Amino acid sequence: MFTKKRMIAFLCLAGLSFDSAALDGMEHERLADSAIVLGLSYWLQDGDLAHVDGSSTQFDLCTELTNRFGTEGVVTLVRHCMEENAKPITYGGTARVVDELHFPQQIFVREGRPGANRDPVRNLLPRTYEELNHRYNVRRELRRKFRSTNAVLEGYRALSFNQVHFQNDLLQKMQSLRLLAHYTAEEEIYYSLIANALSDHFLQDYLAPGHILWPRNHSHDSVATSVHDGTNQKGAWFEVNTQFWDDNLRALADYAQDLAETSQTNQIMNQYWLKRRADADYICPGGGLVREHTGDIEEGLRCLFAAVQTDHRIFLYGDGLVSKSPAQQMLMILVQAERIVELMRAHEGVAPRVLRRYEDIVSFDENYKELMVPTTGLSFGDYRFVCENCGGRYNNEQEAFEGTVRGVLLFGIGGQSPFRNVGSARYQLALEYLPLGFMANNARVRNATIHRPPGGCRTWSYCNTGIAFGMDYVHDGEFTAPGFGLRFIKAIPSVNLQVSPYAKFLNYRFAQQTDWNLSWGVRADWGFSIGSFYISAGKEYFVNDRRALESTGMVSFGIGVGLPVSRVRKWTVDNRRYKPEDDY
């Protein structure tokens, strides 16, 4: 019995680890590392390729940066300029670790105290992932070591703590960190670039449709994760502001296009480029879904220019699928590089442009009763989503949900004890399925049950509800009882509580006998995250002293874990062809 318990516990923890592994920041890091190489190269040469001969042998990025800032300056943010075996936190690494922290500015804090001033910021920041892990226990290193249960549980943190990476919260963080970069650029460019890297993380999230189209606050982690994953996998259209392209991005794009294949900048960016498998389809404007590819920045520029020359619209994907749209990848690099160039010029005394105010994203009607797709008119500064005439993709709310949301697998493991015999104990397991996809694809059910904030949902009304069904199993020294279970779940987001009346129909097997019996009760789960602690009370069966089944009151307790099917599908089907190796 003890061995079985340990095995089951291990399988549950393995599920936790698998889910955490899906939260990979590889795209954040590579895109930002590419952007700083392109941005600094453009700034150092003032966008003029005449400074470079045909092979670019006269230009060395690291030498130029060292001459201007010293070996401990901006050079420490560029991966290419590090020692061969060094594992620093680069510009891209800084953008990446935002997912690992409770709040972005945490990276500026040492031993619980913010720096007294900005001048020694290079000494304030962690130099390596090992140092960062020691200070904050970030998920990246914990996942690799996998030495304790804490390492597994830490992997879930992003799903519960990263609520600011969605919609209005995302825009506020992106704006405030960008303003911080503006204010510090002239005095301390190193500090400014670090703040900008943190802001870039949210800009990258903005360009992943799963982060911007659907609300996150007051939503259960499993529900939010399913919507996030499904939308990123399905994709959405994005329109580039024509004036912004002509005034700001076009010069950078032309510069990147004119770089010689043997140039240092081109070679470094190709090293950082998100490459997909050779047999993976991808989207390129004007070419539809095609297979021929080169998997480099030239391909990205070709697809991006094709989009600009047609209707300025680009199809965006999210986490793990950015390489499916080369135009998207190139656009994300250009937008970040342009922001870096602006900061470098601000360091030289050129005032950066005034940031535009963003428009609030409204996801519900005025009565908070109906969930809407915030597509038409959604914008931030010079970037905006446009979903009118989107070729059948997200033309309306119904199309946005169909095929996007999938179900959730619910695991439960715990123990039971009858009221009549408190000293007796047994364990129980449950594997259930929450048909979230069906609920989301039906407008009436969706508006009644999913994504209803507390302000628009009375505590004991039918909204924020769901049904879970599946298999249950109970075991002790006297019998085993496999069977079927059904739960009606009522979520109360305002207090992080779920209340679930349940019924179970179990086949009790003991003393060469079998007997089907109905059990029932009420379960309460504390926690609105991917996992919860539960306790339940109800009528179930146990073997009495006369060796007969007897109904009695039963108390149960344990741990519940939700694993969205989208997260499993993401790494077993959707993302395998588009995910490069983690290290580069």
ZAMARGU-4260 file (C-alpha; in steps of 0.2 Angstrom, whole numbers, plus 5000, padded with zeros to 4 digits):
<rodrens>
0) 5000/5000/5000 | 5014/5012/5004 | 5022/5009/4988 | 5006/5012/4978 | 5004/5029/4987
5) 5021/5034/4983 | 5019/5029/4965 | 5003/5039/4964 | 5010/5054/4972 | 5025/5054/4960
10) 5014/5053/4945 | 5004/5068/4952 | 5020/5078/4955 | 5026/5073/4937 | 5010/5081/4931
15) 5015/5096/4940 | 5032/5096/4933 | 5026/5093/4915 | 5014/5108/4917 | 5028/5119/4923
20) 5039/5114/4909 | 5027/5121/4897 | 5030/5139/4904 | 5046/5141/4893 | 5053/5159/4891
25) 5065/5154/4877 | 5055/5165/4865 | 5057/5180/4876 | 5075/5178/4878 | 5080/5175/4860
30) 5069/5189/4853 | 5076/5202/4865 | 5094/5196/4862 | 5091/5198/4844 | 5084/5215/4846
35) 5098/5222/4856 | 5111/5216/4843 | 5101/5224/4829 | 5097/5240/4839 | 5115/5243/4845
40) 5123/5238/4828 | 5111/5251/4819 | 5115/5264/4832 | 5134/5262/4832 | 5134/5263/4813
45) 5120/5276/4813 | 5110/5265/4801 | 5123/5268/4788 | 5131/5252/4779 | 5144/5263/4771
50) 5153/5262/4787 | 5155/5244/4784 | 5164/5235/4770 | 5156/5221/4760 | 5161/5207/4773
55) 5159/5219/4788 | 5176/5214/4795 | 5179/5231/4800 | 5165/5232/4812 | 5165/5222/4829
60) 5150/5225/4840 | 5159/5220/4856 | 5174/5231/4853 | 5163/5246/4848 | 5153/5244/4864
65) 5169/5242/4875 | 5176/5257/4868 | 5161/5267/4873 | 5155/5259/4889 | 5170/5249/4896
70) 5170/5230/4899 | 5157/5231/4913 | 5145/5242/4903 | 5132/5238/4890 | 5144/5224/4884
75) 5137/5213/4899 | 5120/5213/4891 | 5125/5206/4875 | 5127/5187/4874 | 5139/5187/4860
80) 5151/5198/4870 | 5153/5186/4885 | 5167/5174/4889 | 5165/5157/4881 | 5158/5147/4896
85) 5149/5162/4905 | 5131/5160/4909 | 5126/5178/4912 | 5109/5186/4912 | 5109/5195/4896
90) 5097/5208/4889 | 5086/5194/4883 | 5088/5185/4899 | 5082/5200/4909 | 5066/5200/4898
95) 5064/5181/4901 | 5065/5181/4920 | 5050/5192/4922 | 5040/5177/4922 | 5050/5170/4937
100) 5048/5185/4948 | 5033/5191/4958 | 5035/5209/4951 | 5048/5215/4938 | 5057/5228/4948
105) 5062/5214/4960 | 5077/5211/4950 | 5084/5228/4956 | 5082/5222/4974 | 5097/5214/4984
110) 5094/5207/5001 | 5077/5215/5002 | 5084/5232/5000 | 5083/5243/4984 | 5098/5251/4978
115) 5102/5268/4986 | 5106/5275/4969 | 5107/5270/4951 | 5125/5271/4948 | 5131/5254/4955
120) 5116/5245/4947 | 5129/5233/4938 | 5134/5227/4955 | 5116/5227/4961 | 5109/5215/4948
125) 5113/5196/4949 | 5127/5192/4937 | 5121/5174/4933 | 5106/5163/4934 | 5114/5154/4948
130) 5115/5170/4958 | 5097/5174/4953 | 5091/5157/4958 | 5100/5159/4975 | 5092/5176/4978
135) 5074/5172/4972 | 5072/5153/4969 | 5067/5156/4951 | 5059/5142/4941 | 5072/5140/4928
140) 5085/5133/4939 | 5073/5124/4950 | 5066/5115/4936 | 5083/5108/4929 | 5088/5102/4946
145) 5072/5094/4951 | 5079/5090/4969 | 5063/5093/4979 | 5044/5095/4980 | 5047/5113/4981
150) 5055/5113/4964 | 5039/5106/4956 | 5027/5117/4966 | 5038/5132/4961 | 5034/5128/4943
155) 5016/5133/4945 | 5020/5150/4952 | 5019/5159/4935 | 5001/5152/4932 | 4995/5160/4948
160) 5006/5175/4950 | 5008/5182/4932 | 4990/5189/4931 | 4998/5206/4927 | 5003/5199/4910
165) 4986/5201/4903 | 4976/5216/4896 | 4975/5232/4905 | 4988/5226/4919 | 5000/5221/4905
170) 4998/5239/4897 | 5001/5247/4913 | 5017/5237/4917 | 5024/5240/4899 | 5021/5259/4900
175) 5028/5261/4918 | 5044/5252/4914 | 5046/5261/4898 | 5044/5277/4906 | 5057/5272/4919
180) 5069/5268/4905 | 5066/5285/4897 | 5069/5294/4913 | 5086/5285/4916 | 5093/5284/4899
185) 5103/5300/4899 | 5111/5297/4916 | 5113/5278/4917 | 5110/5269/4901 | 5114/5252/4909
190) 5100/5254/4921 | 5089/5261/4907 | 5091/5246/4896 | 5088/5234/4910 | 5071/5243/4914
195) 5068/5242/4895 | 5071/5224/4894 | 5058/5221/4908 | 5046/5232/4898 | 5050/5222/4882
200) 5043/5206/4891 | 5026/5214/4892 | 5027/5221/4874 | 5031/5203/4868 | 5016/5197/4878
205) 5005/5210/4870 | 5010/5203/4853 | 5004/5186/4859 | 4985/5186/4856 | 4982/5175/4871
210) 4988/5188/4883 | 4978/5203/4876 | 4961/5196/4869 | 4954/5188/4885 | 4953/5194/4904
215) 4963/5186/4917 | 4958/5194/4934 | 4945/5184/4944 | 4947/5169/4932 | 4952/5152/4938
220) 4970/5147/4933 | 4964/5132/4923 | 4951/5142/4914 | 4963/5156/4910 | 4977/5145/4905
225) 4965/5135/4893 | 4959/5151/4885 | 4977/5158/4884 | 4984/5143/4876 | 4970/5140/4864
230) 4971/5158/4857 | 4990/5158/4855 | 4988/5141/4846 | 4974/5147/4835 | 4982/5164/4831
235) 4975/5181/4827 | 4978/5196/4815 | 4988/5211/4819 | 4989/5227/4810 | 5005/5238/4809
240) 5002/5256/4810 | 5007/5263/4793 | 5014/5279/4799 | 5024/5271/4813 | 5031/5259/4800
245) 5037/5273/4788 | 5044/5284/4802 | 5052/5272/4814 | 5053/5254/4808 | 5056/5255/4790
250) 5074/5261/4792 | 5078/5247/4803 | 5070/5234/4792 | 5080/5241/4777 | 5096/5241/4787
255) 5093/5223/4792 | 5089/5218/4774 | 5105/5226/4767 | 5116/5217/4779 | 5128/5206/4771
260) 5126/5187/4775 | 5144/5187/4781 | 5141/5202/4792 | 5143/5200/4811 | 5126/5206/4815
265) 5117/5195/4802 | 5127/5180/4809 | 5123/5183/4827 | 5104/5186/4824 | 5103/5170/4814
270) 5111/5161/4829 | 5097/5168/4840 | 5083/5166/4827 | 5069/5155/4832 | 5070/5140/4819
275) 5057/5128/4816 | 5058/5110/4810 | 5061/5109/4791 | 5044/5100/4789 | 5034/5113/4799
280) 5021/5124/4790 | 5022/5142/4792 | 5012/5158/4788 | 5019/5171/4776 | 5008/5185/4768
285) 5005/5182/4750 | 5011/5164/4750 | 4998/5157/4762 | 5003/5141/4771 | 5019/5135/4764
290) 5033/5123/4767 | 5048/5130/4758 | 5058/5140/4770 | 5076/5145/4775 | 5073/5148/4794
295) 5083/5164/4796 | 5081/5183/4796 | 5080/5184/4778 | 5065/5174/4778 | 5057/5185/4791
300) 5061/5200/4782 | 5054/5193/4766 | 5038/5189/4774 | 5037/5205/4784 | 5039/5216/4768
305) 5026/5205/4759 | 5014/5210/4773 | 5018/5228/4773 | 5016/5229/4754 | 4999/5221/4754
310) 4988/5227/4769 | 5000/5229/4784 | 4992/5214/4793 | 5002/5200/4801 | 4996/5184/4809
315) 5002/5182/4826 | 5004/5166/4837 | 5009/5164/4855 | 5020/5155/4867 | 5030/5142/4857
320) 5023/5146/4840 | 5031/5162/4835 | 5042/5153/4823 | 5026/5148/4813 | 5025/5167/4808
325) 5042/5173/4802 | 5034/5191/4799 | 5029/5191/4817 | 5046/5186/4823 | 5054/5200/4813
330) 5042/5213/4818 | 5044/5209/4836 | 5063/5211/4834 | 5061/5227/4825 | 5049/5235/4837
335) 5061/5231/4852 | 5076/5236/4842 | 5068/5253/4838 | 5065/5256/4857 | 5083/5252/4861
340) 5089/5264/4847 | 5078/5278/4855 | 5086/5275/4872 | 5104/5275/4865 | 5100/5292/4857
345) 5092/5298/4873 | 5109/5294/4881 | 5117/5306/4869 | 5104/5320/4873 | 5091/5317/4860
350) 5074/5317/4869 | 5063/5301/4866 | 5046/5303/4859 | 5031/5305/4871 | 5022/5289/4874
355) 5004/5288/4869 | 4991/5284/4881 | 4984/5267/4879 | 4965/5264/4877 | 4957/5253/4891
360) 4953/5236/4886 | 4934/5232/4889 | 4931/5214/4890 | 4913/5214/4897 | 4897/5224/4894
365) 4893/5238/4906 | 4883/5225/4917 | 4897/5213/4918 | 4885/5200/4911 | 4892/5196/4894
370) 4910/5193/4889 | 4916/5202/4873 | 4931/5200/4861 | 4940/5216/4863 | 4947/5217/4845
375) 4941/5231/4835 | 4949/5247/4840 | 4960/5239/4853 | 4977/5248/4853 | 4992/5253/4862
380) 5002/5268/4856 | 5007/5263/4838 | 5002/5245/4839 | 4985/5239/4837 | 4975/5223/4834
385) 4962/5224/4820 | 4950/5210/4817 | 4938/5217/4804 | 4938/5207/4788 | 4950/5195/4795
390) 4947/5182/4782 | 4935/5171/4793 | 4947/5173/4809 | 4939/5181/4824 | 4925/5190/4814
395) 4914/5189/4829 | 4914/5183/4847 | 4907/5165/4843 | 4921/5162/4830 | 4934/5168/4843
400) 4929/5155/4855 | 4926/5140/4843 | 4940/5128/4843 | 4950/5139/4855 | 4945/5133/4873
405) 4948/5115/4878 | 4944/5105/4893 | 4953/5103/4910 | 4959/5087/4918 | 4956/5087/4937
410) 4967/5076/4948 | 4963/5072/4966 | 4973/5063/4979 | 4969/5062/4997 | 4962/5052/5012
415) 4946/5047/5021 | 4940/5043/5038 | 4923/5038/5044 | 4914/5047/5058 | 4911/5030/5067
420) 4929/5024/5066 | 4940/5039/5066 | 4956/5028/5068 | 4952/5020/5052 | 4959/5028/5036
425) 4960/5025/5018 | 4965/5034/5003 | 4956/5040/4987 | 4960/5045/4970 | 4950/5054/4957
430) 4952/5058/4938 | 4939/5070/4931 | 4936/5080/4916 | 4929/5098/4915 | 4921/5100/4898
435) 4927/5118/4897 | 4927/5118/4878 | 4908/5114/4877 | 4904/5127/4890 | 4915/5141/4881
440) 4908/5137/4863 | 4890/5139/4869 | 4887/5158/4871 | 4873/5156/4884 | 4883/5144/4894
445) 4899/5154/4892 | 4891/5170/4898 | 4883/5162/4913 | 4898/5152/4919 | 4915/5157/4912
450) 4925/5173/4916 | 4912/5181/4927 | 4920/5193/4939 | 4913/5195/4956 | 4905/5211/4953
455) 4894/5203/4940 | 4890/5187/4949 | 4880/5184/4965 | 4888/5172/4977 | 4874/5159/4976
460) 4869/5162/4958 | 4872/5149/4944 | 4886/5159/4936 | 4904/5153/4938 | 4898/5135/4938
465) 4904/5119/4930 | 4902/5101/4929 | 4916/5088/4931 | 4914/5069/4929 | 4926/5055/4929
470) 4933/5040/4938 | 4935/5038/4957 | 4944/5025/4967 | 4945/5021/4985 | 4956/5009/4994
475) 4960/5003/5011 | 4965/4986/5019 | 4947/4979/5018 | 4941/4983/5000 | 4944/4992/4984
480) 4930/5003/4976 | 4932/5009/4958 | 4918/5018/4950 | 4911/5034/4943 | 4909/5052/4950
485) 4900/5068/4946 | 4903/5085/4954 | 4893/5101/4951 | 4906/5115/4955 | 4902/5132/4961
490) 4917/5145/4961 | 4917/5160/4972 | 4932/5170/4965 | 4931/5184/4978 | 4936/5172/4992
495) 4946/5160/4982 | 4934/5146/4986 | 4925/5132/4976 | 4910/5122/4983 | 4905/5106/4975
500) 4890/5095/4979 | 4896/5077/4972 | 4889/5060/4969 | 4899/5044/4967 | 4893/5027/4961
505) 4907/5014/4967 | 4909/4996/4965 | 4914/4990/4983 | 4925/4974/4982 | 4928/4964/4998
510) 4928/4947/5004 | 4924/4940/4987 | 4909/4951/4986 | 4905/4966/4975 | 4892/4978/4978
515) 4887/4995/4969 | 4883/5009/4981 | 4879/5027/4979 | 4888/5040/4989 | 4886/5059/4990
520) 4892/5074/4999 | 4899/5092/4998 | 4917/5096/4994 | 4925/5113/4997 | 4942/5118/4988
525) 4952/5132/4995 | 4962/5140/4981 | 4958/5147/4964 | 4975/5142/4956 | 4980/5127/4946
530) 4980/5117/4963 | 4969/5118/4978 | 4967/5110/4995 | 4950/5102/4998 | 4940/5095/5012
535) 4923/5086/5010 | 4910/5078/5021 | 4896/5066/5016 | 4888/5049/5016 | 4899/5035/5010
540) 4902/5016/5015 | 4914/5006/5025 | 4916/4988/5032 | 4910/4987/5050 | 4914/4974/5063
545) 4902/4962/5056 | 4911/4962/5039 | 4897/4970/5031 | 4896/4987/5021 | 4888/5001/5031
550) 4884/5018/5027 | 4891/5032/5038 | 4897/5050/5038 | 4914/5052/5030 | 4926/5066/5030
555) 4939/5067/5016 | 4954/5079/5013 | 4967/5080/5000 | 4975/5090/4986 | 4967/5094/4969
560) 4976/5098/4953 | 4970/5105/4937 | 4979/5102/4920 | 4972/5110/4905 | 4971/5099/4890
565) 4978/5114/4880 | 4994/5113/4890 | 4996/5094/4886 | 4991/5097/4868 | 5003/5112/4867
570) 5019/5101/4870 | 5013/5085/4862 | 5006/5091/4846 | 5005/5110/4843 | 5023/5115/4848
575) 5035/5101/4844 | 5039/5107/4826 | 5041/5125/4831 | 5051/5124/4847 | 5070/5126/4845
580) 5083/5119/4858 | 5082/5129/4874 | 5100/5134/4875 | 5110/5143/4862
</rodrens>
